[in-house]
Amino acid sequence: MKKQIFTRALLGFPLGMAVCYIITIAVSLIWADGYYTPCVPELKELMGSEINAVMLQALLSGLLGAGFGGGSIIWELDNWSLVKQTGIYFLIISSLMLPVAYFTYWMEHSTAGFLSYFGIFVLIFTGIWIFQFFTGKRNVKKLNAGLNNIKSGDGK
């Protein structure tokens, strides 16, 4: 299992960087009036230059992707309940996501900014979880229907 966690984390690192890059393009298209904005101005100011800010953001995005990738092994632990899997996964990714969002200035550095960002994070997590849950449920129904067809002799 350690090898699977490491492999997924290793694959998640560049994926995290790629997702961040895609988000910066989308944000630039929406809010930057025709310019590319690779990071928020506060991070650029803190790091002393745009390249330093982008390197830090890329590293932290990669670590975030590694955490999401490595943590995904939790969904394969059949001896854990869905509630336990969800809770542990949520704790892992939120304990990664929130500090990264804070250090990269993706959230306003205030209580209201933190609560707003966390609320949006929870909504997105919940939406993805619900989508995955119902997709899985539908797939199980299809598998069961196929097995029932085979049992009754209707299967091909």
NURO-492107 format. One line per 4 residues: number of its first residue (from 1); their letters; for each residue x, y, z of N, C-alpha, C. Coordinates in pm, whole numbers, plus 32768, in hexadecimal, padded with zeros to 4 digits. Example, Ala and Ser with C-alpha at 12.3 -4.5 7.8 and 13.67 -1.06 7.14 Angstrom:
BEGIN
1> AS> 8527,7DC7,830C,84CE,7E3E,830C,8528,7EB6,830C  8505,7F1F,82C4,8557,7F96,82CA,850A,8003,8313
//
This chain:
BEGIN
1> MKKQ> 8053,7F89,8000,8000,8000,8000,8057,807E,8000  80C8,807A,8046,8121,80EF,8048,8152,8111,7FBB  816C,80A8,7F6C,819A,80BD,7EE3,812C,8101,7E91  80AE,80D8,7EA4,803E,8116,7E5C,802E,81A9,7E84
5> IFTR> 803A,81C5,7F05,802F,824F,7F34,809D,82A3,7EF5  8117,8270,7EF7,8189,82B9,7EBE,8176,82CF,7E28  814B,8266,7DE0,8137,8271,7D50,80CC,82D9,7D2F  805D,82D3,7D78,7FF1,8334,7D60,801C,83C2,7D83
9> ALLG> 8068,83D0,7DEE,809A,8454,7E14,80FA,8488,7DA8  814F,842F,7D77,81AF,8455,7D0F,8167,8482,7C90  80FD,843A,7C6B,80AE,8461,7BF5,805A,84DD,7C10  802E,84EE,7C8E,7FDC,8561,7CB2,8029,85E4,7CB2
13> FPLG> 80AC,85DE,7CC9,80FB,8659,7CD0,80F3,86AA,7C4E  8117,866F,7BDA,810C,86C0,7B5F,807A,86E0,7B3B  801F,8688,7B61,7F92,86A3,7B47,7F63,871D,7B96  7F8F,8729,7C13,7F6F,879F,7C64,7FA5,881F,7C26
17> MAVC> 801F,8817,7BF2,805A,888B,7BAF,800A,88AF,7B32  7FE3,884A,7AE5,7F98,8862,7A6A,7F10,88A0,7A87  7ECB,886D,7AED,7E48,88A5,7B12,7E58,8937,7B3A  7EBD,8955,7B88,7ED6,89E1,7BB2,7EEE,8A39,7B37
21> YIIT> 7F3C,8A08,7ADA,7F5A,8A55,7A61,7EDB,8A6F,7A11  7E87,8A0B,7A04,7E08,8A1A,79BC,7DB0,8A81,7A03  7DAF,8A7D,7A88,7D60,8ADE,7AD5,7D94,8B6B,7AC0  7E1A,8B7D,7ABB,7E4F,8C04,7AA4,7E29,8C38,7A1A
25> IAVS> 7E23,8BE0,79B8,7DF7,8C0A,7932,7D65,8C34,7936  7D11,8BE3,7977,7C82,8C04,7980,7C6C,8C87,79CB  7CB1,8C98,7A3B,7CA4,8D14,7A89,7CD2,8D8B,7A35  7D3F,8D7A,79EB,7D71,8DE6,7996,7D0D,8E0A,7928
29> LIWA> 7CCF,8DA5,78EE,7C6C,8DBF,7885,7BF4,8E0D,78BB  7BCF,8DF0,7937,7B58,8E2E,7970,7B75,8EBA,79A8  7BE3,8EC8,79F1,7BF8,8F44,7A3D,7C71,8F98,7A16  7CC8,8F6B,79BD,7D47,8FB2,79A8,7D4A,900B,792C
33> DGYY> 7CDA,9027,78F0,7CD1,9084,787F,7D38,9069,7811  7D44,8FEB,77EA,7D9D,8FC8,777C,7E2C,8FA9,77A5  7E4A,8FB0,7823,7ED1,8F91,7853,7ED1,8F0C,789D  7F47,8ECE,78A2,7F55,8E53,78EE,7F82,8E75,797B
37> TPCV> 7F39,8E45,79DC,7F59,8E5D,7A69,7F77,8DD7,7AAB  7FF8,8DB3,7AB7,801A,8D2E,7AEB,8006,8D1D,7B81  7FFC,8D8B,7BCA,7FE7,8D82,7C5A,7FAD,8E07,7C8B  7F7F,8E06,7D06,7F44,8E80,7D3C,7FB3,8EE5,7D5E
41> PELK> 7F96,8F65,7D53,7FFB,8FCC,7D6D,8038,8FC3,7DFA  7FE9,8F9C,7E5D,801D,8F93,7EE6,808C,8F2B,7EF1  807F,8EBD,7EA9,80E8,8E55,7EAC,8165,8E88,7E67  8153,8ECC,7DF8,81C4,8F07,7DAF,820F,8F6A,7E08
45> ELMG> 81C4,8FBC,7E50,8201,901E,7EAB,824B,8FD9,7F1D  820D,8F75,7F57,824B,8F2B,7FC6,82CC,8EE6,7F9B  82CB,8EAB,7F24,833E,8E5E,7EF4,83A8,8EB4,7EB1  838C,8F33,7E98,83F0,8F8D,7E60,83F5,8F91,7DC9
49> SEIN> 83BD,8F2E,7D87,83B8,8F2E,7CF4,834D,8ECC,7CC7  8323,8EDF,7C4A,82BC,8E88,7C14,82EE,8DF9,7C05  836B,8DE7,7BD9,839E,8D60,7BC5,83A9,8D15,7C4A  83D1,8D58,7CB4,83D7,8D16,7D37,834B,8CEF,7D66
53> AVML> 82EB,8D47,7D4E,8261,8D2B,7D75,8229,8CB5,7D27  8243,8CB2,7CA5,8212,8C46,7C51,8254,8BC1,7C76  82D6,8BC4,7C95,831A,8B49,7CBE,82DF,8B13,7D41  82C6,8B6B,7DA2,828A,8B3E,7E1F,81FE,8B07,7E06
57> QALL> 81B0,8B4D,7DB7,8128,8B21,7D99,8129,8A9A,7D52  8186,8A87,7CF4,8191,8A08,7CAC,81B7,8997,7D0C  8216,89B0,7D65,8240,894B,7DC6,81CC,8926,7E22  8187,898A,7E58,8116,896F,7EB2,80A3,892C,7E69
61> SGLL> 808C,8951,7DEC,8023,890F,7D9D,8046,887E,7D83  80C6,8864,7D6A,80F4,87DB,7D57,80E2,8789,7DD6  8103,87C4,7E49,80F0,877F,7EC8,805C,8763,7EE1  8009,87C2,7EBC,7F79,87B0,7ECA,7F4A,873C,7E72
65> GAGF> 7F77,8738,7DF6,7F55,86C9,7D9C,7F87,8644,7DD2  7FFF,8644,7E0D,8036,85C9,7E48,7FDF,859C,7EBC  7FB0,85FA,7F0C,7F58,85D7,7F7C,7ED4,859F,7F4E  7E99,85DC,7EE8,7E1C,85A9,7EB2,7E31,851E,7E77
69> GGGS> 7E9F,850E,7E2D,7EBC,848D,7DEE,7ED8,8420,7E55  7F33,843B,7EB1,7F54,83D8,7F17,7EDE,83B9,7F71  7E92,841F,7F92,7E1E,840C,7FE9,7DAE,83BD,7FA9  7DAE,83B6,7F24,7D42,8371,7EDE,7D3E,82DC,7EFD
73> IIWE> 7DA9,82A7,7F33,7DAD,8218,7F56,7D44,81F8,7FC0  7D1C,825D,800B,7CB8,824A,8075,7C37,8210,803E  7C13,8235,7FC4,7B94,8207,7F8A,7B97,8172,7F69  7C0A,8135,7F70,7C16,80A5,7F53,7C21,804F,7FD0
77> LDNW> 7C16,808B,8044,7C1D,803F,80C1,7B92,8008,80E0  7B7A,7F8F,80B2,7AF5,7F52,80BD,7AC9,7F38,814D  7B2A,7F2D,81A8,7B05,7F13,8233,7ADF,7F94,827E  7AE7,8006,823C,7ABC,8085,8276,7A31,80A7,8244
81> SLVK> 79E0,80E3,8299,795C,8110,826D,796B,818B,8213  7904,81A6,81C7,7905,821B,816F,7912,829B,81C1  78D5,829E,8235,78DE,8314,828D,796F,8328,82BA  79B1,82BC,82E2,7A3D,82C6,830E,7A97,82EF,829A
85> QTGI> 7A83,82B2,8226,7AD3,82D7,81B0,7AC2,836B,8190  7A46,8398,818E,7A29,8424,816D,7A67,8482,81D3  7A56,8462,8253,7A8B,84B8,82BD,7B22,84C2,82BA  7B66,8451,82AD,7BF9,8451,82AB,7C2C,8497,822F
89> YFLI> 7BF0,847A,81BC,7C1A,84BC,8140,7C05,8553,8149  7B93,857B,817F,7B77,860A,818E,7BDF,864B,81EA  7C01,860A,8258,7C66,8641,82B3,7CEE,864E,826F  7D13,85E9,8223,7D95,85ED,81DD,7D99,8660,817A
93> ISSL> 7D37,8666,8121,7D3F,86CB,80B8,7D25,8758,80EC  7CCE,8766,8151,7CBA,87ED,8186,7D34,881B,81D4  7D7B,87BD,8217,7DF4,87E5,825F,7E65,8808,8200  7E5B,87DE,8183,7EBB,8807,811C,7E8B,8885,80D4
97> MLPV> 7E0C,8883,80AC,7DD6,88EE,8059,7DD5,8976,809F  7DA9,8979,811A,7D9A,89F9,815F,7E20,8A40,8177  7E89,89FB,81A6,7F0A,8A41,81B2,7F43,8A6D,812B  7F35,8A19,80C5,7F66,8A40,8041,7F1A,8ABC,8010
101> AYFT> 7E98,8ABC,801F,7E47,8B30,7FF5,7E6F,8BAD,8043  7E8F,8B9B,80C2,7EB8,8C0E,8114,7F40,8C44,80E5  7FA1,8BEB,80D6,8029,8C17,80B2,8033,8C4F,8025  7FDD,8C21,7FCC,7FDE,8C54,7F43,7F80,8CCB,7F2F
105> YWME> 7F3F,8CF4,7F9A,7EE0,8D64,7F97,7E68,8D47,7F3E  7E42,8CC8,7F33,7DC8,8CA8,7EEB,7D4E,8CCC,7F3E  7D65,8CE5,7FBE,7CF9,8D12,8016,7D25,8D95,8057  7CC3,8DE6,8078,7CDE,8E61,80C0,7D11,8E3D,814C
109> HSTA> 7D74,8E85,817A,7DAF,8E69,81FD,7D60,8EAF,826B  7CE9,8E79,8282,7C92,8EAB,82EC,7C37,8E37,8315  7BF2,8E47,8383,7B95,8DDF,83AF,7B27,8DCD,8347  7AF2,8E3B,8314,7A89,8E33,82AE,7ABE,8DF0,822F
113> GFLS> 7B38,8E11,8208,7B75,8DD4,8192,7B88,8D3D,81A4  7BB7,8D16,821B,7BC9,8C88,8239,7B44,8C3F,8236  7AE0,8C76,827B,7A5D,8C35,8281,7A1D,8C2C,81F7  7A2C,8C94,81A7,79F6,8C94,8120,7A3A,8C28,80CC
117> YFGI> 7ABE,8C23,80D0,7B09,8BC0,8083,7AE5,8B33,80B1  7AE0,8B1F,8134,7AC0,8A9B,816B,7A33,8A72,8143  79D5,8AD1,8146,794D,8AB3,811C,7945,8A87,808B  798B,8ACE,8035,798F,8AAA,7FA7,79D1,8A21,7F96
121> FVLI> 7A3B,8A08,7FE0,7A81,8987,7FDD,7A21,8916,8003  79D6,892B,806E,7977,88C4,809C,790B,88AD,8034  78D8,8918,7FF8,7871,890A,7F8F,78A5,88BB,7F17  791E,88DA,7EEB,7958,8893,7E79,7970,8801,7E9E
125> FTGI> 79A9,87E9,7F15,79C0,8760,7F43,793E,8712,7F46  78D7,874E,7F80,7855,870C,7F8C,7818,86EF,7F03  7821,8750,7EA8,77EC,873C,7E22,7831,86C9,7DD9  78B5,86C5,7DE1,7900,8659,7DA0,78E0,85D4,7DE4
129> WIFQ> 78D5,85D3,7E69,78B7,8558,7EB2,782E,8522,7E89  77CB,8579,7E81,7743,854E,7E5B,7743,8516,7DCD  7787,855B,7D72,7790,852B,7CE8,77D0,84A1,7CE4  7841,8490,7D2A,7886,840F,7D2C,782F,83A2,7D6C
133> FFTG> 77E9,83C5,7DD6,7794,8365,7E1C,7728,832E,7DBE  76E1,8389,7D7A,7675,835C,7D23,76A9,8317,7CA5  771E,833F,7C75,775D,82F7,7C05,777E,8268,7C2F  77B9,8259,7CA5,77D9,81D5,7CD8,775D,8181,7CEE
137> KRNV> 76F6,81BE,7D23,7678,8177,7D3C,763C,8146,7CB9  763F,8199,7C53,760B,8173,7BCF,765C,8100,7B94  76E0,8105,7BA5,7736,809A,7B71,771B,8016,7BB9  7703,801C,7C3B,76E4,7FA3,7C87,765F,7F69,7C56
141> KKLN> 75FC,7FBD,7C3D,757B,7F8C,7C09,758F,7F46,7B82  75E1,7F80,7B2B,75FB,7F43,7AA8,763F,7EBB,7ABA  76A1,7EB5,7B11,76E6,7E36,7B29,7685,7DCE,7B61  7634,7DF6,7BC0,75D3,7D99,7BFA,756E,7D6A,7B92
145> AGLN> 7541,7DC4,7B3D,74E3,7D9D,7AD3,7525,7D39,7A75  75A3,7D51,7A54,75EC,7CF3,79FF,75FB,7C6B,7A41  761A,7C6A,7AC2,7626,7BEB,7B0B,759F,7BA4,7B12  7534,7BEE,7B29,74AF,7BB1,7B2E,748A,7B75,7AA6
149> NIKS> 74B0,7BB8,7A3A,7496,7B83,79B4,74E1,7AFF,799E  755A,7AFC,79CC,75AC,7A82,79BE,7570,7A11,7A11  7547,7A31,7A8C,750A,79CC,7AE5,748A,7993,7AAA  743A,79E8,7A6D,73B9,79BA,7A39,73C4,797E,79AE
153> GDGK> 743C,797E,7977,7450,7941,78F2,7437,799F,7880  741D,7A1E,789E,7406,7A7F,7833,7488,7ABD,7801  74F5,7AA8,784C,7574,7AE6,7829,75B0,7AAE,77AA  7607,7AFA,776F,7644,7AD0,76F2,76CD,7A97,7709
//
